[in-house]
């Protein structure tokens, strides 16, 4: 059984990441929240074992954007660990 991240932590991230999505996509905040809540990035954040809450909302937004572009949030440089030249 997977441990779930605290609801109080999730509320803060949901709000902040959704605001970033709404701003970048020029969409309503509720639409952005729906997009985030239905993403694999959000599922990863919910999994307390992954400790994704150590990342900033900006990093989680990058993971979400990578998920939208490639289908997998793990393609983000933040998770791949590639050297930036």
KOLKOLZA-333474 format. One record per atom (N, C-alpha, C): residue number from 0; residue in one letter; atom name; x, z, y. Coordinates in nm, 3 decimals. Layout:
N
R    i  aa  at        u        w        v
R  NUM   A  CA        X        Z        Y
...
END
This chain:
85
R    i  aa  at        u        w        v
R    0   X   N    0.084    0.000   -0.118
R    0   X  CA    0.000    0.000    0.000
R    0   X   C    0.089    0.000    0.124
R    1   X   N    0.054   -0.081    0.221
R    1   X  CA    0.131   -0.095    0.344
R    1   X   C    0.084    0.007    0.446
R    2   X   N    0.180    0.074    0.509
R    2   X  CA    0.145    0.165    0.619
R    2   X   C    0.105    0.082    0.740
R    3   X   N    0.008    0.131    0.815
R    3   X  CA   -0.041    0.060    0.932
R    3   X   C    0.013    0.124    1.059
R    4   X   N    0.052    0.040    1.154
R    4   X  CA    0.100    0.088    1.282
R    4   X   C   -0.012    0.161    1.356
R    5   X   N    0.024    0.265    1.426
R    5   X  CA   -0.071    0.349    1.499
R    5   X   C   -0.159    0.267    1.593
R    6   X   N   -0.290    0.295    1.595
R    6   X  CA   -0.380    0.222    1.685
R    6   X   C   -0.341    0.232    1.832
R    7   X   N   -0.286    0.345    1.874
R    7   X  CA   -0.246    0.357    2.014
R    7   X   C   -0.129    0.264    2.047
R    8   X   N   -0.039    0.245    1.955
R    8   X  CA    0.071    0.150    1.974
R    8   X   C    0.016    0.008    1.976
R    9   X   N   -0.074   -0.021    1.883
R    9   X  CA   -0.131   -0.156    1.874
R    9   X   C   -0.207   -0.193    2.001
R   10   X   N   -0.281   -0.100    2.058
R   10   X  CA   -0.361   -0.129    2.176
R   10   X   C   -0.271   -0.175    2.291
R   11   X   N   -0.159   -0.108    2.310
R   11   X  CA   -0.067   -0.147    2.416
R   11   X   C   -0.009   -0.285    2.393
R   12   X   N    0.035   -0.311    2.271
R   12   X  CA    0.091   -0.443    2.241
R   12   X   C   -0.014   -0.553    2.249
R   13   X   N   -0.133   -0.526    2.196
R   13   X  CA   -0.241   -0.626    2.201
R   13   X   C   -0.269   -0.667    2.345
R   14   X   N   -0.276   -0.570    2.432
R   14   X  CA   -0.304   -0.596    2.573
R   14   X   C   -0.192   -0.675    2.640
R   15   X   N   -0.069   -0.631    2.621
R   15   X  CA    0.044   -0.693    2.689
R   15   X   C    0.074   -0.834    2.637
R   16   X   N    0.072   -0.850    2.506
R   16   X  CA    0.101   -0.983    2.450
R   16   X   C   -0.013   -1.080    2.484
R   17   X   N   -0.136   -1.033    2.480
R   17   X  CA   -0.249   -1.119    2.516
R   17   X   C   -0.241   -1.165    2.661
R   18   X   N   -0.196   -1.077    2.748
R   18   X  CA   -0.179   -1.113    2.889
R   18   X   C   -0.073   -1.223    2.903
R   19   X   N    0.035   -1.212    2.829
R   19   X  CA    0.140   -1.316    2.832
R   19   X   C    0.086   -1.449    2.778
R   20   X   N    0.009   -1.444    2.671
R   20   X  CA   -0.049   -1.566    2.614
R   20   X   C   -0.146   -1.630    2.714
R   21   X   N   -0.233   -1.549    2.774
R   21   X  CA   -0.330   -1.602    2.869
R   21   X   C   -0.260   -1.668    2.987
R   22   X   N   -0.156   -1.604    3.035
R   22   X  CA   -0.082   -1.658    3.150
R   22   X   C   -0.010   -1.789    3.114
R   23   X   N    0.054   -1.791    2.999
R   23   X  CA    0.132   -1.911    2.961
R   23   X   C    0.043   -2.029    2.925
R   24   X   N   -0.074   -2.002    2.868
R   24   X  CA   -0.164   -2.108    2.824
R   24   X   C   -0.276   -2.138    2.924
R   25   X   N   -0.280   -2.057    3.031
R   25   X  CA   -0.384   -2.072    3.133
R   25   X   C   -0.524   -2.066    3.070
R   26   X   N   -0.544   -1.960    2.989
R   26   X  CA   -0.673   -1.939    2.923
R   26   X   C   -0.725   -1.799    2.957
R   27   X   N   -0.850   -1.776    2.924
R   27   X  CA   -0.911   -1.644    2.948
R   27   X   C   -0.843   -1.539    2.859
R   28   X   N   -0.838   -1.417    2.912
R   28   X  CA   -0.773   -1.308    2.841
R   28   X   C   -0.836   -1.282    2.704
R   29   X   N   -0.968   -1.287    2.694
R   29   X  CA   -1.034   -1.263    2.565
R   29   X   C   -1.000   -1.372    2.463
R   30   X   N   -0.985   -1.496    2.509
R   30   X  CA   -0.944   -1.603    2.419
R   30   X   C   -0.801   -1.580    2.371
R   31   X   N   -0.717   -1.535    2.462
R   31   X  CA   -0.578   -1.506    2.426
R   31   X   C   -0.572   -1.391    2.326
R   32   X   N   -0.654   -1.290    2.348
R   32   X  CA   -0.658   -1.177    2.255
R   32   X   C   -0.701   -1.222    2.116
R   33   X   N   -0.803   -1.308    2.110
R   33   X  CA   -0.848   -1.360    1.979
R   33   X   C   -0.736   -1.436    1.909
R   34   X   N   -0.664   -1.518    1.984
R   34   X  CA   -0.552   -1.594    1.926
R   34   X   C   -0.447   -1.499    1.868
R   35   X   N   -0.414   -1.395    1.944
R   35   X  CA   -0.312   -1.302    1.898
R   35   X   C   -0.361   -1.221    1.778
R   36   X   N   -0.484   -1.171    1.784
R   36   X  CA   -0.535   -1.089    1.674
R   36   X   C   -0.545   -1.166    1.543
R   37   X   N   -0.560   -1.297    1.550
R   37   X  CA   -0.573   -1.379    1.429
R   37   X   C   -0.441   -1.442    1.386
R   38   X   N   -0.330   -1.393    1.439
R   38   X  CA   -0.201   -1.454    1.409
R   38   X   C   -0.123   -1.375    1.304
R   39   X   N   -0.029   -1.443    1.242
R   39   X  CA    0.061   -1.377    1.148
R   39   X   C    0.151   -1.279    1.221
R   40   X   N    0.185   -1.312    1.346
R   40   X  CA    0.267   -1.222    1.427
R   40   X   C    0.197   -1.087    1.440
R   41   X   N    0.067   -1.089    1.464
R   41   X  CA   -0.009   -0.964    1.475
R   41   X   C   -0.012   -0.891    1.341
R   42   X   N   -0.027   -0.964    1.233
R   42   X  CA   -0.025   -0.902    1.100
R   42   X   C    0.109   -0.833    1.075
R   43   X   N    0.217   -0.896    1.118
R   43   X  CA    0.349   -0.836    1.102
R   43   X   C    0.360   -0.709    1.187
R   44   X   N    0.304   -0.712    1.307
R   44   X  CA    0.306   -0.595    1.395
R   44   X   C    0.225   -0.480    1.335
R   45   X   N    0.116   -0.512    1.268
R   45   X  CA    0.033   -0.410    1.203
R   45   X   C    0.106   -0.339    1.089
R   46   X   N    0.200   -0.410    1.026
R   46   X  CA    0.272   -0.354    0.912
R   46   X   C    0.380   -0.258    0.963
R   47   X   N    0.351   -0.129    0.956
R   47   X  CA    0.443   -0.027    1.008
R   47   X   C    0.578   -0.029    0.938
R   48   X   N    0.582   -0.076    0.814
R   48   X  CA    0.708   -0.082    0.740
R   48   X   C    0.807   -0.178    0.806
R   49   X   N    0.757   -0.277    0.878
R   49   X  CA    0.846   -0.374    0.945
R   49   X   C    0.901   -0.321    1.077
R   50   X   N    0.838   -0.218    1.132
R   50   X  CA    0.882   -0.157    1.259
R   50   X   C    0.892   -0.258    1.373
R   51   X   N    0.798   -0.352    1.378
R   51   X  CA    0.798   -0.455    1.482
R   51   X   C    0.775   -0.397    1.620
R   52   X   N    0.722   -0.275    1.628
R   52   X  CA    0.698   -0.213    1.757
R   52   X   C    0.827   -0.174    1.827
R   53   X   N    0.941   -0.193    1.760
R   53   X  CA    1.070   -0.174    1.828
R   53   X   C    1.096   -0.288    1.925
R   54   X   N    1.032   -0.401    1.905
R   54   X  CA    1.048   -0.515    1.994
R   54   X   C    0.963   -0.498    2.119
R   55   X   N    1.003   -0.566    2.225
R   55   X  CA    0.923   -0.565    2.349
R   55   X   C    0.806   -0.662    2.334
R   56   X   N    0.705   -0.650    2.420
R   56   X  CA    0.595   -0.746    2.418
R   56   X   C    0.644   -0.890    2.441
R   57   X   N    0.749   -0.906    2.519
R   57   X  CA    0.804   -1.040    2.545
R   57   X   C    0.861   -1.100    2.417
R   58   X   N    0.928   -1.020    2.337
R   58   X  CA    0.982   -1.068    2.209
R   58   X   C    0.866   -1.104    2.115
R   59   X   N    0.764   -1.019    2.110
R   59   X  CA    0.649   -1.049    2.024
R   59   X   C    0.578   -1.176    2.070
R   60   X   N    0.574   -1.197    2.200
R   60   X  CA    0.519   -1.322    2.253
R   60   X   C    0.602   -1.441    2.205
R   61   X   N    0.735   -1.427    2.204
R   61   X  CA    0.821   -1.534    2.154
R   61   X   C    0.793   -1.560    2.006
R   62   X   N    0.776   -1.456    1.927
R   62   X  CA    0.742   -1.474    1.786
R   62   X   C    0.610   -1.549    1.773
R   63   X   N    0.512   -1.510    1.853
R   63   X  CA    0.381   -1.576    1.849
R   63   X   C    0.395   -1.724    1.887
R   64   X   N    0.471   -1.753    1.991
R   64   X  CA    0.492   -1.893    2.032
R   64   X   C    0.560   -1.973    1.921
R   65   X   N    0.657   -1.914    1.855
R   65   X  CA    0.722   -1.982    1.743
R   65   X   C    0.625   -2.005    1.629
R   66   X   N    0.538   -1.910    1.606
R   66   X  CA    0.435   -1.928    1.503
R   66   X   C    0.344   -2.045    1.538
R   67   X   N    0.306   -2.056    1.666
R   67   X  CA    0.219   -2.165    1.708
R   67   X   C    0.289   -2.300    1.695
R   68   X   N    0.417   -2.304    1.726
R   68   X  CA    0.492   -2.430    1.725
R   68   X   C    0.534   -2.472    1.584
R   69   X   N    0.569   -2.374    1.499
R   69   X  CA    0.627   -2.409    1.369
R   69   X   C    0.546   -2.361    1.250
R   70   X   N    0.448   -2.273    1.277
R   70   X  CA    0.369   -2.218    1.167
R   70   X   C    0.424   -2.089    1.111
R   71   X   N    0.541   -2.044    1.162
R   71   X  CA    0.602   -1.923    1.109
R   71   X   C    0.672   -1.846    1.219
R   72   X   N    0.628   -1.722    1.248
R   72   X  CA    0.694   -1.645    1.353
R   72   X   C    0.839   -1.611    1.320
R   73   X   N    0.875   -1.620    1.194
R   73   X  CA    1.012   -1.588    1.152
R   73   X   C    1.113   -1.693    1.200
R   74   X   N    1.064   -1.802    1.259
R   74   X  CA    1.154   -1.903    1.314
R   74   X   C    1.208   -1.865    1.451
R   75   X   N    1.163   -1.753    1.504
R   75   X  CA    1.212   -1.704    1.633
R   75   X   C    1.359   -1.663    1.619
R   76   X   N    1.435   -1.690    1.724
R   76   X  CA    1.576   -1.649    1.724
R   76   X   C    1.590   -1.498    1.709
R   77   X   N    1.490   -1.424    1.752
R   77   X  CA    1.496   -1.279    1.744
R   77   X   C    1.496   -1.230    1.598
R   78   X   N    1.437   -1.307    1.510
R   78   X  CA    1.435   -1.268    1.369
R   78   X   C    1.539   -1.342    1.287
R   79   X   N    1.571   -1.463    1.327
R   79   X  CA    1.670   -1.541    1.252
R   79   X   C    1.810   -1.486    1.272
R   80   X   N    1.837   -1.434    1.392
R   80   X  CA    1.969   -1.378    1.419
R   80   X   C    2.076   -1.481    1.443
R   81   X   N    2.038   -1.603    1.480
R   81   X  CA    2.138   -1.705    1.510
R   81   X   C    2.219   -1.667    1.632
R   82   X   N    2.345   -1.710    1.631
R   82   X  CA    2.429   -1.693    1.748
R   82   X   C    2.387   -1.793    1.854
R   83   X   N    2.377   -1.747    1.977
R   83   X  CA    2.348   -1.838    2.088
R   83   X   C    2.480   -1.876    2.152
R   84   X   N    2.508   -2.006    2.149
R   84   X  CA    2.637   -2.054    2.200
R   84   X   C    2.634   -2.075    2.348
END
